[in-house]
Amino acid sequence: VYGFEWPDLKAQRTKQYLDIVSNELGLEETRGYIVLTGDGGPAPQVAARTYNLDESGGTFGLNLRAFGSEDLLQPGETGFIAGISNSSDLSVGYRTNVGVLNTARDKWTTVRITMYDVDGAQAAEPYEIDIAPGKLRQFDIFKKLDLNQYDMTGSLKIEAVSGGAVAVYATEIDNRTQDSIFIPAQPKVVGLAR
């Protein structure tokens, strides 16, 4: 765990950090997540962008959304990610990664992911994963479900089976440019009329 202290921000002010992982935390060639905690006062609005450094100028990068407590899946809750796709030819189309973060500091969590095709039929047996406390796991969901040899579009149902609350997202990556779209899981809302 690495950290630094953010400065106090006055109302309606912005503080920007360029390459926070390298410049502020002193880390290179790493991955993970950032947790922000406050000492009081209103919570700031946080925005982030991740991008590839490349001699030709890099890519457009990826806007990342901050997860609040209302965005997490609690044990027993279900969320959905709609409209992800896979191309069997990695020179065209898209591929999709899924990331799952166990936000609990003291217990393992279990998550079950089920893929549905565009007609709503289950496309493969569900994939179940156990994640250690405070850990992020990211993987190609089509490979995990043994569907990477198919050209297909689908949606995911994510179930927080047990343990701690989880943040879940997908990144759909353009195979030609390597740019990606960030898609956070949407928690199931109960009690809404159709």
Secondary structure, DSSP 8 states (H G I E B T S, - for coil): ----------TT-----SSHHHHTT---S---------SSSS----EEEE----TT-----EEEE---GGGSB-TT-EEEEEEEEE-SSTTSSEEEEEEEEE--SS--EEEEEEEEETTS-B-S--EEEEE-TT-EEEEEHHHHTT-TTS-EEEEEEEEEEESS-EEEEEEEEETTT--EEEEE-EE---S---
